[in-house]
Amino acid sequence: MTLRVINLGLPKSGTTTLARALRAAGLRVADHRVRARQTSDPALQGAYVGDLLYRGYFETGNPWAFLEPFQAISETSVLRQGRSLWPQTDLALLRAIRQHNPGVRFLASRRDAFTMSQSMLGWSDLGSARLPENAVPGLPAGYGVTTKERQQWIEGHYATLAQMFANDDDYLEYDVGAPEAPEKIGAFLGLDLPWWGKANANPDMNRKVTV
């Protein structure tokens, strides 16, 4: 299938909400990893989207080569089991996606940096262990322990995207909590989004803040 849109937002920026909305609009969406029910290909079942993007990039030059059953990606990053992959920060990979997939559009889901940082802290061990213990682009191992460090990393990511895609009609940054978000996304992609809400919410948002 033709790649239509890839989201460059960080984890806990509303990526699951976007995935559900795009599926409701009729697109085939890969969100973080490929679920067994989404493909009959055993090589894809359970595979992380980030791994597949890099496999395509390094083996064929086209990051989309192993994701052709899909039309959209809502989350690209991997931070599990010693794997730290962040395609949304890799400018060379993003350039290759554009070169091999004419007409692809880029979204950047986001929320207020403090709110996103707290959501990362409240989601499993993402903010408390995985981010500070692993090397992440813009957040070297040993950093990301405090709210201030996570906020600076978050703001830096979106500032970098804004610079890269300055005045680019194929890029849209949006606040997942803004009332106009579904209308903006729908107009940007030429789709009607029949569903918009809050998916994959944190079970506990009252975690301690470390500054």
C-alpha positions in Angstrom: 0.0 0.0 0.0 1.0 3.6 -0.4 2.4 5.3 2.7 0.1 8.3 3.4 1.2 9.6 6.8 3.7 9.0 9.5 3.6 10.6 13.0 6.8 12.0 14.4 5.5 12.7 17.9 7.2 11.3 21.0 5.6 8.6 23.2 2.7 9.7 25.4 1.8 12.5 22.9 -1.5 11.0 21.9 -0.1 8.4 19.5 -2.7 5.7 20.4 -5.5 8.2 20.0 -4.2 9.1 16.6 -4.0 5.4 15.6 -7.6 4.8 16.6 -8.8 7.9 14.8 -7.0 6.9 11.6 -8.3 3.4 11.7 -11.8 4.7 12.2 -11.2 6.8 9.0 -10.4 3.6 7.1 -6.6 3.6 7.1 -4.4 0.6 7.9 -2.2 1.8 10.8 0.9 0.4 12.4 1.2 1.7 16.0 4.5 1.0 17.7 4.5 -2.7 16.7 2.6 -4.9 14.2 -0.1 -7.0 15.9 -0.6 -10.6 14.9 -4.1 -9.9 13.8 -2.9 -7.2 11.3 -1.0 -9.5 9.1 -0.6 -13.1 8.0 3.1 -12.7 7.5 4.9 -14.3 10.4 8.0 -12.1 9.7 5.9 -9.0 10.6 3.8 -10.4 13.5 5.1 -8.7 16.7 7.8 -6.7 14.9 8.5 -3.2 16.1 7.8 -0.5 13.6 11.1 1.2 14.3 13.0 -2.0 13.6 11.1 -2.5 10.3 11.8 1.1 9.2 15.5 0.7 9.8 15.6 -2.7 8.2 14.0 -1.3 5.1 16.4 1.7 5.1 19.6 -0.3 5.4 18.6 -3.3 3.3 16.8 -1.6 0.4 17.2 2.2 0.9 13.4 2.5 1.3 12.3 2.6 5.0 8.8 1.6 4.0 9.9 -1.6 2.2 8.8 -4.0 5.0 5.7 -2.0 6.0 3.8 -2.0 2.7 0.6 -3.6 4.1 0.1 -0.3 6.0 -0.8 3.2 5.1 0.1 5.0 8.3 2.3 4.9 11.3 1.2 6.5 14.6 4.3 5.7 16.7 7.8 4.8 15.5 10.0 4.6 18.6 11.2 1.5 20.4 12.6 1.5 23.9 12.5 -2.0 25.2 14.7 -5.0 25.9 17.9 -3.1 25.2 16.6 -1.6 22.0 16.5 2.2 21.7 15.3 3.3 18.2 13.9 6.7 17.4 13.2 7.1 13.7 11.3 10.3 14.3 14.6 12.0 15.2 16.6 10.5 12.3 16.8 13.2 9.6 18.5 10.9 7.0 15.8 8.2 7.5 13.0 10.8 7.2 14.6 12.1 4.0 14.7 8.6 2.6 11.0 8.1 3.4 10.1 11.2 1.4 12.4 10.2 -1.5 10.8 6.7 -1.9 7.2 7.7 -1.0 6.1 10.8 -2.9 3.2 12.6 -1.3 3.8 11.2 2.2 2.6 13.6 4.9 4.1 14.1 8.4 2.2 14.7 11.6 3.7 15.7 15.0 1.4 14.9 17.8 2.2 16.7 21.0 1.0 18.0 24.3 2.3 20.6 26.8 5.8 19.5 27.7 5.2 19.2 31.4 2.0 17.2 30.9 3.8 14.9 28.5 6.7 14.5 30.8 4.4 13.5 33.7 2.6 11.0 31.4 6.0 9.4 30.6 6.7 9.2 34.3 3.3 7.6 35.0 3.5 5.0 32.2 5.1 1.8 33.4 8.8 2.5 33.9 9.2 4.7 30.8 10.1 7.9 32.6 11.5 6.4 35.8 13.9 3.9 34.3 13.9 3.3 30.5 14.5 6.9 29.4 17.3 7.7 31.9 19.0 4.3 31.6 19.2 4.2 27.8 20.9 6.4 25.1 18.1 8.4 23.4 18.7 11.0 20.7 18.9 14.3 22.6 18.7 12.5 25.9 22.0 10.6 26.6 22.0 7.8 29.2 22.0 9.3 32.7 19.7 12.1 31.7 15.9 12.3 31.8 15.6 11.5 35.5 14.1 14.9 36.3 11.1 16.7 35.0 13.3 19.6 33.8 15.5 17.3 31.7 12.5 15.5 30.2 10.8 18.8 29.3 13.9 20.2 27.7 14.3 17.0 25.6 10.6 17.2 24.6 10.7 20.8 23.6 14.0 20.3 21.7 12.5 17.5 19.6 9.5 19.6 18.4 11.7 22.6 17.8 14.0 20.5 15.6 11.0 19.2 13.6 9.7 22.8 13.2 13.1 23.9 11.9 13.4 20.9 9.5 9.8 21.3 8.1 9.7 25.1 8.2 7.1 26.3 5.6 6.5 22.7 4.5 2.9 22.0 3.4 3.4 18.3 4.1 4.0 18.8 7.9 1.5 19.5 10.6 2.1 19.8 14.3 -1.0 19.6 16.5 -1.9 19.6 20.2 -3.8 16.3 20.9 -5.9 18.1 23.5 -7.0 21.0 21.3 -10.7 21.0 20.3 -9.8 21.7 16.7 -7.2 18.8 16.5 -9.4 16.3 14.6 -10.6 19.0 12.1 -7.0 20.1 11.4 -5.8 16.5 11.0 -8.8 15.6 8.7 -8.3 18.6 6.5 -4.5 18.0 6.3 -5.0 14.4 5.2 -8.2 14.8 3.2 -10.0 12.5 5.6 -13.2 12.5 7.7 -12.3 11.4 11.2 -15.5 9.9 12.7 -13.8 9.2 16.1 -11.7 11.3 18.3 -11.2 10.9 22.1 -8.6 9.7 24.6 -7.1 6.3 24.2 -4.3 4.5 26.2 -4.7 6.9 29.2 -2.3 6.5 32.1 -3.8 4.5 35.0 -2.2 6.9 37.5 -1.3 10.5 36.8 -0.5 11.3 40.4 3.1 10.2 40.3 5.8 12.2 42.2 7.4 15.0 40.3 11.3 15.1 40.4 12.7 18.4 39.5 
